Amino acid sequence: MEKLVIAGGVPLRGEVNISGSKNATLPLMAASILAAGKSVLRSVPELRDVLTMGSLLKKMGAGFSLRDSVCEMDTSGLNEFTAPYELVKTMRASVLVLGPLVARYGQARVSLPGGCAIGARPINLHLMGLERMGAEIELAEGYVKARAKRLNGASIYFDVPTVTGTENLMMAAALAKGTTVLENCAREPEVVDLADALIRMGARIEGAGGSLIEIEGVDELRPYGHDVIPDRIEAATFAIASAITGGDILIKTSRPDFMDAIMIKLRETRVDAVKTPGGLRVKANGNSGRPASVNITTMPYPGFPTDVQAQFMALMCVANGTSIINETVFENRFMHVPELQRMGAQIVLQGGMASVTGVEKLKGAQVMATDLRASASLVLAALAAEGESEIHRLYHLDRGYERMEEKLRRLGAQIRRVPEQRG
Ligand code: UD1
């Protein structure tokens, strides 16, 4: 086990390259199951979640390699249709293999994800959709078993927009017989990226990025070659790193347009956040002191992402005034609060709402990462804090951020990864 040791108080300056999106990569990897042969994905981040999805593909008999950000998946030999508990419990997104397996092989056995740190996160909408397409679904011994001779097109309405649910059913519908209409879909850029790759594979899909997606099923798909979109959550995290340390960072991303809600909110804090030809420039207002407090409400895209709530809260911990943070997507996504409080943050929690009153300075402390985005918020708080912080349980951070400490170090951060002493 390793920990991060951060000496705070250094304004970060310079340029940072944004990696490929984790949340786009995982469904794209699952999509390789839909066709026999070798699919090639480029700009893939080297992350633990990506390796977990690779292990899952290998366990099912497929080939998988990841080298220099290029991921190759060869599904010619795929002959196992199970996603076991050991893998699904470490990464819920493993459930993304369900739709492709049933669509292509007529069967799948996928462990139920169970609870996770940020809430119950059910998959009932994934299952409802597959059932409407004619799959027989059985729940036994903690597993979902799905069977279908061939899926049929159907009209499906999501009670709430679900990102992986939309992706799962879009992949299933691509090989179904007839037309599927998905309503109240997630509109995230990662859904659009998946649709683009599926279309390249020969799928007939219209409307991805809107709330109604229409898919006309085809008999066969071919493997794809595809470039993953940049990670908007990583980009947002670096934008907040600049704001919280009083820095000036050029965030190099080809898709600054994915980040409008975050940029608007950063500007409301009086940080100078602008689009540039190469990406985004986020510059704190050097002499005017602390950022202004602003309220945020998390929402499905294009609203403010729940995946940036924890990081934005870290910024509000040092803002001038009180900010109300309303988490509407997940019911228990405030695991970072007690850890931020250890660093001197003044936060009052009530249900899905946090009231954050900014303090002049956070203080370095030993803190524990509880989930992926919570870990990022602790790193940000430590970068801004007075004195030294230690962040434990780094494996959460490694699930979703590629070489984070190396990127931060290049921007001037005093940050080291060191082995935990055995207790
Ligand atoms: C994805 C992202 C995750 C992000 C989340 C919300 C991936 C791999 N992960 O997760 O980083 O935080 O979107 O932007 O892309 N729900 C149901 N029933 C279902 C499915 C979802 O009630 O069958 C609810 C959830 O409990 C939650 C809401 O829908 O309240 C949105 O969740 P969802 O979009 O499904 O999240 P994920 O796809 O798991």
Residues whose N, C-alpha, C, O or C-beta is under 5 A from the ligand:
A	BS01	UD1	N23 A93 R121 P122 I123 N124 L125 H126 V160 P161 T162 V163 T164 G165 T306 D307 V329 F330
